[in-house]
């Protein structure tokens, strides 16, 4: 068996027995600059380099040269290379790249070929994709800001018994009575909206609108919402209010948070991150509360529909928001939206949790920057329960966005969880952006690891958890 390498480096002949099988030389057995050995030919048939060959007599096998066509997509979608005989015509493929226009394939000599063009192969070739970045469309200018604002109020009676036939609600601007009173009754559905109110004072500062009602005798009023999302005033009969903080605000013992099982209510993001110093959205907050409900509470208030125009059945957070809205924990905004993807403020986050408990009346504010704030009573209650602390300067910052680490800390306090960084477990999930030197390290680990524990240090007055094992994380996607 002789080999004619047709210009490649020579390969010596092979003598073999009749009707025996030999292994043909591989693609790298003969070298020809700029070409690739693609086959051996006996004149009638072609055989792949390195293939088995049946010897039936003397024969000369001729090298068939061709080329490897390599496509460098240059940031575009990948294109597989081609190994083709010389003289064969191929059709050049397409590639794509987000935000760019494809201008063709360029060879080493600067020739450019378009997708779909025919190319006759003559040796190895690398073709590089040429791109032009598409211009970024200019967004339309934002609409001019409105000079006025509408403020709505809704009355809710926590009990189903008899109650006054009407209530007077006063509108306050920067803490001052505007004189624009609204009478709520069955005739207007216990709701009212003040329209076209001035958004700013003469000095350009924003007007802070709040509401107050003439609280009927024998009732306690709690306020929720804001001027932007609308106010809700809930009246609860004093006889239905208990000093037991384990009972929900509305006296419904079936609306409970799970304080017994220390399961992970936060799932990290791909790459091993939990982003403790990022903001947290309103949808993410609703999801935390939804996961923390006892199974009995979740089943009782389970819902897959809600009144919010921006929360639909296909959204991952739909079931959580729908269930909590059905339970009366979440309120929407006057325009019918919920704002699921907007960051939540420190006041809003505290309010959502305090709604599970009795609002404690406090004659003195716990922080100097909450006077006149719509969530004042909720913030005071959260501080009295020990759920929140102020900042080093003594303020609370009710309108600042809450950080994820701060949210986890508040949540753990509500649940009575007491993690200690020196008594966690070696098998726990760890995060590259939550290191032991951070003040929130143990709080984040508590929120992201399901575990069993034993309480220690109770005799010292500073109890803490001593983790004894790590448990599997519940598949929360099953509830989405």
N, C-alpha and C positions, 0 to 999 in steps of 0.2 A: 504494500500500500504506500504509494508515493504521494507527496503533498506539493502542489504548485501554489506557492504563497502569493503569487501575483504582485510582487513588489514589496511584500512584507519580509520580515526576517525569516530565514530559511528554517525548515523543519525536516529532519532526516526521515528516510523511509522506514516502514515497519514491516517485518516479515511475520506472517501468522499462518496457522494451519487453516486449511480449507474448512469452510462452514463454522469457523470460530468467531467469537464476538470480541471486538476491541473497543477501547474508549477513544473517541476522536479527540484531537487536541482542543483545549478550551479557548475561550475568546482572547486570553492573554498569552497564548502560546506563540503567536506571531504578532509582531508589532509593525504598524505602518503609520507614520506620523500623520495625525489629523483624521484618522479613520478608525473604525471599529470592525473587527471580524464578526460578521453576523451569521455566516453559514459556510458549509463545505458542499461542493457540487460535484457529482460524477457525470454531469452532462444531461442527465434526465431528472434526477431528484436532488433535493437539498436536505442537508442534515445539520442540525444545530451543533455549535461547538460544544464539546464535552459529552455528546450523545453516544449511545452504543451503536456500533456499526457491524453488520454481519459480512464477513469476508467470504466472497464466492469466486474469487479469482483475482488476478492482477488488476489493479485499478490505480488511476491517478485522480486524486481529489483536488479540485481547484478552490482556492480561497475566494469567498464572496465578501467583498468589503462594502461597508455602508457607514452610517453615522448615528450617533446618539444625539437626538435633538432635545436640548434642555431648555425649559421655559422658566426664566426668573420673573415671577409675577410682580416683584418690586413692591410688596405691600398689598397686592391684590389677592384674590382667591387662588389657591394652589392649582397648578396644572401639571399632570403627570408627564414625565419625559417619554420620548418615543425612540425605539431602535429600528431603523429602516434601511433597506438596501439602497446603494447608490442608484440613481436614475429613477427611483420611484417618486411619484408626485403625491404630496400630502396636502390636506387642507388645514390651515393654521387655526387653532382653537380660540375661543373667547376667554376672557377673565374679567372680573369686576372688582371694584373697590369703592366702599361707601364714601360718598362725598367727592368722588373724582370721576373724570371722563377718560375712557381708554382711547389712546391715540395710536395704538399699533405696537408691533414687535420690532425691535431694532437689533440687527446683528452687529458683529464686532467691527465691521467696516462702515457702519453708519447707515446701511440700507434699512428701510422701514417697510414692514408688511402689515396689512390690516387683517383683522379676524375674518376668516373665510377665504383669504387669498390662497392660491396654490403655490407650493414651493417644491422644487425638484431637489431631492437630497443628493449631496455630494460631500460626504464626510461629516465629522462631528460639528455641531453648531450650538451655540448658546444664544437664545433670543431673550431680550430684556423688555419688559412691558414699559411703555411710556404713558405717563399720566399728566393730566391737567386738573388742578384742584378747582372744584366748582365754587363759584362765588357764594358767599353767605348771604341769604336774603335779609334785607333790612326789615326788622319788625315794624309794624305800624305804630305811630306815636300813641302813647297812652291817652285815654280820654281825660279831659281836664277834670281836676278834683271837684267834687260837689261842695257847695258852700253850706248845705243843709244836711240834716240827718233825721231819720225817723226812730223813735224809741217806743217799744211796745212793752206791755205788762200783761201777765196772765195770773189769775187767781186759781189756786188749787186747794180744795178742802180735803184734808187727810182722812176724815171720818165720813161715813155715809149717813150719819144722822142729821137731825135738824141743825141748821145754822142760820145766821142773819141773812136777810133777803138782799142786802146790798152792803158794799164796803166802799169807803172813800180812800183813794190813793193819791198822794201828792207827788208831783214831779219836782225834784231839786236839781239845781244847776250849781256846781261847785259848792254843794252843801247848803245853798240858799233856796228857800221855797220860792218857786216861780209863780205861785198862785194859780197854776193850770192844773186844777184837780180833775180826777176822773172818777166817776161813780160806776163800780163794777157790780153786775147783777146777772140774773138769768137772761134778761132782755138783750144784753150784748155778749152773752156767752162767757161772762166773767173775764173779758179781755178788752184791751183798749190800746190804741196806737196814737201817740202824738206825732204829727207830721210837720215837715219843713222847719225843724228846730235849727237854730244857729249852731254851726259846728265849732266856731271859734269865737273867743272874746275879742274885744276891740284891740287888745295888745297882741293878738295873733295866737295866743295860747289856746289849746283845745279845751272845750267845755266838758267837764265831767258830770254826766247826768246820772242820778240815782233816784230811787223811789222809796217812799214810806207810806205805810197805811195806818189808818186809825184802827189799831188792833182791837177786835171785839173782846168783851169781857169773857174770861174763861178759856181764851185761846192763846197760843204762842205762835208768833210769826217767824218764819225763816225765809231768807232771801237768797235766790240763786240767779245765775245769768249775769248779763252785762248790758250796757247800752247798745253794744254792737249785735249781740245775739238775742237780746230781749230779756226782760226780767220775769222771774216766776216767784210769786209769793205763795208760800204754803202755810196754811193755818192748821195747827194740830190742837185738838182739845187737850187742855191741861191734864185731864184725868187719864189720857192715853200716854202721857210722857212718863218715863221711868228714869231713875238715876243710873240704871244698869247700862254701862256703855256697850255691853255685848248685844243689846237689843237694837235693831235698826231704828232709824228716825221715825218711820211711819208705823212702828209697832207690829211689823210683820215678821214673825220669828222664822219664816221660811226664806227670808232674804238674808243669807249669811255668807261670810267669807270663811274659807277653810283655814283655820289657825292651827290645826292639829298636824297635818302632813306637810313636811318641809320639802316640797317638790320644786323643781326648777320651773320658773315662770318666764324666764328669758332664754331665748335661743340665740347664739352668736351668729356672726355673718361669715361667709366663706373666707378662708385664709387664716382662721384662728383669731378673729378680732371680735370684741364686744363693744368697742367705741364708747367708753364710759363718759367721755367729756363732750360728746355730741348732744344736740337737742333730741327730744323725744316727741313724736307726733301725737295728735289726738286719737288717731286710730290705734297706734301702738299702746297708748294708755288704756283705751277701751279693751284691747286684747288682754292686757295684764289683768284687769278686773274680771274679765270674762273667765280667764283661766283660774282665778283665785276663788270663784264662787264654789260653794259646795256643790256636789253633783245633784243634790236634791233641789237646791235653789236654781241651778242652771236648767234642770229639767222643767221646773215649774214655770219659769219665765221664758223658756226657749222660744225664739222667733227667728224667722228668716226674712222678715219684711219690716220696713221702717218707713217713716214719713219723709226722710231726707232725700232731696233730689240728687245729691252727689254721692250716695251710697247705694249701689245696685247689687243684684244677686250674684254677679260674677266677681265681685271684689273679695279679696282674701279676708278682709275684716268685716264683711257684711253680717255674718251670724253673730259676732261679738257685739257690734253696735246695735243690731236689731234686738238682741236679747236684753241688753242693758237699758235700751230705750223703753222696751216693754215693761221692765221692772221699775221705771221711773228714775233711774240713776242719771241718764243722759238727756240733755235738752238740745234742741237745734237752735238755729238762728232765725230771725224774723223773715229772711228771704227763703226759708225752707231748706237751707243747706246745713251740713254738719262740719265741714272743713276737715275731713279725715287726715289729710296730708300736711296740715299746718302744724307747726310746733306748738306745744301747750305751755302755758305760763305756770309759774309756781302757784299762783292762786287757784287756777283752774284744776291743777293736779290735786291740790289739797281738798278742794270742794268735792271732787268725785269720790274721794274716800270718806270724807266726813258725812256724806249723805247716807252712809250705812249706819250712822250712830246718831244719838241725840245731840242737837246743837246746844252747847252750854252757854247760857247768858252770862256775859262778863261786863261789869260796869267800867272796867279799865282795859284799854287796848294792850295787848301783849307786845306790840311793836309800834313805833312812832309813825310809820309810813303807811298805815292802813286805815286811818280815819277817813270816813266817807266812802271807803271802797265798797263795791257791791258784795264782795266776799268777806267783809270784815268779821261777821259772826262765825263764819266757817273757819277762818284763819285763827281767830281766838280759840275756838274749840279745838282745832288741831294742836295748838300750842299747849293748851291745858291738858289734853290727853297725852302729851309727850311725843306726838308724831313729828313735830317740826321744831327746829331751832332757828334762831336768827343768825345774822351775819356778825362778824367781829364788831361792826359799828352799831349793832343793836337793831338794825333794820331787817325787814323781811324781803323786800323787792317783789311785791305781788305781781307786777306786770312783766317781770323779767322771765325769759324762757327758762324752764327748769332743765338741768343737765340730766343725762341718763343715770349717772352715779348718784345724784341727789334724789332722783325718783326712786331708785332701788332702795336707798337708805330709808326714805319715808315709808315705802311699802313694807319693808322688813319691820319697822317699828310698829306699824298698824297691826301686823300679824303676830307681834310679840316674839319675833325671831332675834336671837342674840349671838351672832357669829363672832368668833375671836380668831384672829389670823394665826395664832400660835396653836390652835386646837382644831385645825381643819383635817383633811384626810389626803394621804399621798396619792390615792387613785382618782382624785377629783380632776375635772376638766379645767385646764388652765388657759389663759389668754395672753397673747404676746403684748397686748396694750393694757394689761392689768397686772402690775408688778407689786411685790410686797411693800415697796416703799411708799405707795400711794395711800392716802388717808382712807380711801374708799375700798381698798383691796378686799377685805373680808366681806363687805356688803355686796360687792359684785359677785364674789364666789358663792355667797348664800343664794343670790337670785338665779344663778346659772347651774347649780348642782343639786340634784335630788339626793337626799341623804337621810340616814338614821343617826340619831344623836342621843346623848345623855346630858342632862343639865349638871353643871358643876359650879362651885363658887357661891352657892346661895347663902351659905353661912357667913360669907364675907360682905354680903350686901351688894356684890357685883356679879350676878349670875352670868354665865356664858355657856355656849354649846360646846360639847366635846364630841366631834363627829366620830362615829364608830364604823360606818360603812357608806359606800356610794351606791345609790339605786339607779336603775335605768330611767332615762328621761321619757316622760309620757309623750306619745305621738299626738301633738296638738293639732296637726293638719287634719286629723280625722273629724275635728269639730268645725273646720273652716267651711 
